Amino acid sequence: MAAKTFAGVPCLRFCPGDRRLSRSQIDGGWWNHRKNICPLISASSSSSEPSIRIAAEKFRSDSKVETLLDSVKWDDKGLAVAIAQNVDTGAILMQGFANREALATTISSQKATFYSRSRSSLWTKGETSMNFINVHDIFLDCDRDSIIYLGKPEGPTCHTGAETCYYSSVYDLLEGPKPNHDRLASTSLYSLEATISQRKDDIEAEQNGKPSWTKKLLLDKELLCSKIREEAGELIQTLLENEDSSRTASEMADLLYHAMVLLKLKDVKMEEVLGVLRKRFSESGIEEKNRRRRPDNRC
């Protein structure tokens, strides 16, 4: 579906894609003729700073980008809430603030950039820790007063070392403090993955606890493989026999669960699987299938 427009400019969805400056543009003396350049930020190294500054200012001089920046409802301090979200998992990584320069810099550099209210300056996530958030797309909400940076983090986002900054459940806190009970804000899929991981950790720590079907599958590869075949067959039957859609959803849930147990045994995260799918969006399924090499030994 095409993005909605604002005065003919894509506003709700702005994908930076291929809009980077070439080396020849950077070295062609353009930098020397600009004044009032946006505040200095750093990326992977000090040598990249001029490139990012140049790209950001070039974008701001583009009339379409200026129109887009004008469409944002900045508050009385010239700021808007900026949220970073994992493009594969959907996890909310962090929340900060952005001004015009921060958004323009993010568009051009494809690195999540914010405005620090305490330092009164721009900062790119990862400029110190090297845990950058590589931005794939940028969204504005319906009121155009908040921003989402949809991207892929290169490492932990939180300064504590946690994957995201959101790991304190209000309901857990209300129930009282529990040791080592921090848990990331997760969707149903990733909550299931976390539960499977916990069962595997219990086995490795020799903490038998109560009986668990997941533990049984983790300890018996033949049983696990037979269940995956069984559930796949039952899913297929819902189509061939024109069964109710709720039955299809149920069988798919069974298949997905058992497949995720297999992924855990192989130390493969769902995020990796979704990352592979994302990369295939721009590739023909037939071409991808022809080029893919299949292993001889299959479960």
Solvent accessible surface area in square Angstrom, and as a share of the most:
residue,aa,sasa,rsa
1,M,239,1.07
2,A,92,0.71
3,A,34,0.27
4,K,145,0.61
5,T,82,0.48
6,F,78,0.32
7,A,89,0.69
8,G,63,0.61
9,V,10,0.06
10,P,58,0.36
11,C,1,0.01
12,L,40,0.20
13,R,111,0.40
14,F,22,0.09
15,C,60,0.36
16,P,2,0.01
17,G,43,0.41
18,D,130,0.67
19,R,102,0.37
20,R,155,0.57
21,L,28,0.14
22,S,52,0.33
23,R,143,0.52
24,S,84,0.54
25,Q,83,0.37
26,I,24,0.12
27,D,97,0.50
28,G,63,0.60
29,G,22,0.21
30,W,65,0.23
31,W,72,0.25
32,N,119,0.61
33,H,153,0.68
34,R,81,0.30
35,K,165,0.70
36,N,145,0.74
37,I,38,0.20
38,C,8,0.05
39,P,61,0.38
40,L,95,0.47
41,I,6,0.03
42,S,26,0.17
43,A,7,0.05
44,S,68,0.44
45,S,55,0.35
46,S,86,0.55
47,S,92,0.59
48,S,26,0.17
49,E,33,0.15
50,P,58,0.37
51,S,27,0.18
52,I,18,0.09
53,R,54,0.20
54,I,4,0.02
55,A,9,0.07
56,A,0,0.00
57,E,10,0.04
58,K,77,0.33
59,F,9,0.04
60,R,47,0.17
61,S,59,0.38
62,D,41,0.21
63,S,83,0.54
64,K,122,0.52
65,V,1,0.00
66,E,48,0.21
67,T,39,0.23
68,L,3,0.02
69,L,0,0.00
70,D,94,0.49
71,S,10,0.06
72,V,6,0.03
73,K,128,0.54
74,W,48,0.17
75,D,71,0.37
76,D,142,0.73
77,K,163,0.69
78,G,29,0.27
79,L,9,0.05
80,A,6,0.04
81,V,50,0.29
82,A,0,0.00
83,I,45,0.23
84,A,0,0.00
85,Q,40,0.18
86,N,2,0.01
87,V,35,0.20
88,D,15,0.08
89,T,16,0.09
90,G,29,0.28
91,A,19,0.15
92,I,70,0.35
93,L,0,0.00
94,M,15,0.07
95,Q,77,0.34
96,G,10,0.10
97,F,44,0.18
98,A,0,0.00
99,N,22,0.11
100,R,56,0.20
101,E,38,0.17
102,A,0,0.00
103,L,0,0.00
104,A,0,0.00
105,T,0,0.00
106,T,0,0.00
107,I,2,0.01
108,S,2,0.02
109,S,17,0.11
110,Q,26,0.12
111,K,43,0.18
112,A,0,0.00
113,T,0,0.00
114,F,0,0.00
115,Y,49,0.19
116,S,11,0.07
117,R,149,0.54
118,S,107,0.69
119,R,145,0.53
120,S,77,0.50
121,S,34,0.22
122,L,7,0.04
123,W,58,0.20
124,T,0,0.00
125,K,23,0.10
126,G,5,0.04
127,E,50,0.22
128,T,126,0.73
129,S,62,0.40
130,M,92,0.41
131,N,38,0.19
132,F,5,0.02
133,I,1,0.00
134,N,42,0.22
135,V,3,0.02
136,H,69,0.31
137,D,10,0.05
138,I,4,0.02
139,F,69,0.29
140,L,13,0.06
141,D,52,0.27
142,C,113,0.68
143,D,73,0.38
144,R,46,0.17
145,D,64,0.33
146,S,28,0.18
147,I,1,0.00
148,I,56,0.28
149,Y,0,0.00
150,L,38,0.19
151,G,0,0.00
152,K,54,0.23
153,P,23,0.15
154,E,95,0.43
155,G,24,0.23
156,P,58,0.36
157,T,4,0.02
158,C,11,0.06
159,H,174,0.78
160,T,78,0.45
161,G,48,0.46
162,A,25,0.19
163,E,77,0.34
164,T,3,0.02
165,C,54,0.32
166,Y,92,0.35
167,Y,53,0.20
168,S,68,0.44
169,S,25,0.16
170,V,97,0.56
171,Y,166,0.63
172,D,22,0.11
173,L,117,0.58
174,L,138,0.69
175,E,122,0.55
176,G,22,0.21
177,P,137,0.86
178,K,101,0.43
179,P,122,0.77
180,N,160,0.82
181,H,75,0.33
182,D,104,0.54
183,R,130,0.47
184,L,56,0.28
185,A,69,0.54
186,S,56,0.36
187,T,74,0.43
188,S,99,0.64
189,L,46,0.23
190,Y,30,0.12
191,S,53,0.34
192,L,58,0.29
193,E,35,0.16
194,A,59,0.46
195,T,58,0.34
196,I,3,0.01
197,S,27,0.18
198,Q,89,0.40
199,R,64,0.23
200,K,39,0.16
201,D,72,0.37
202,D,22,0.12
203,I,46,0.23
204,E,114,0.51
205,A,59,0.46
206,E,148,0.67
207,Q,110,0.49
208,N,125,0.64
209,G,72,0.69
210,K,155,0.66
211,P,133,0.83
212,S,25,0.16
213,W,109,0.38
214,T,15,0.09
215,K,24,0.10
216,K,114,0.48
217,L,0,0.00
218,L,13,0.06
219,L,127,0.63
220,D,59,0.31
221,K,137,0.58
222,E,137,0.61
223,L,44,0.22
224,L,3,0.01
225,C,16,0.10
226,S,50,0.32
227,K,36,0.15
228,I,32,0.16
229,R,140,0.51
230,E,81,0.36
231,E,10,0.05
232,A,32,0.25
233,G,32,0.30
234,E,58,0.26
235,L,38,0.19
236,I,96,0.49
237,Q,68,0.30
238,T,5,0.03
239,L,143,0.71
240,L,124,0.62
241,E,107,0.48
242,N,138,0.71
243,E,62,0.28
244,D,94,0.49
245,S,90,0.58
246,S,75,0.49
247,R,113,0.41
248,T,50,0.29
249,A,65,0.50
250,S,54,0.35
251,E,5,0.02
252,M,84,0.37
253,A,59,0.46
254,D,54,0.28
255,L,29,0.14
256,L,57,0.29
257,Y,41,0.15
258,H,10,0.04
259,A,34,0.26
260,M,5,0.02
261,V,0,0.00
262,L,49,0.24
263,L,34,0.17
264,K,50,0.21
265,L,48,0.24
266,K,136,0.58
267,D,106,0.55
268,V,49,0.28
269,K,125,0.53
270,M,14,0.06
271,E,36,0.16
272,E,91,0.41
273,V,48,0.28
274,L,46,0.23
275,G,8,0.08
276,V,70,0.40
277,L,85,0.42
278,R,43,0.16
279,K,144,0.61
280,R,79,0.29
281,F,164,0.68
282,S,114,0.74
283,E,53,0.24
284,S,50,0.33
285,G,56,0.54
286,I,131,0.67
287,E,109,0.49
288,E,8,0.04
289,K,112,0.47
290,N,119,0.61
291,R,150,0.55
292,R,98,0.36
293,R,224,0.82
294,R,128,0.47
295,P,93,0.59
296,D,137,0.71
297,N,142,0.73
298,R,173,0.63
299,C,74,0.44
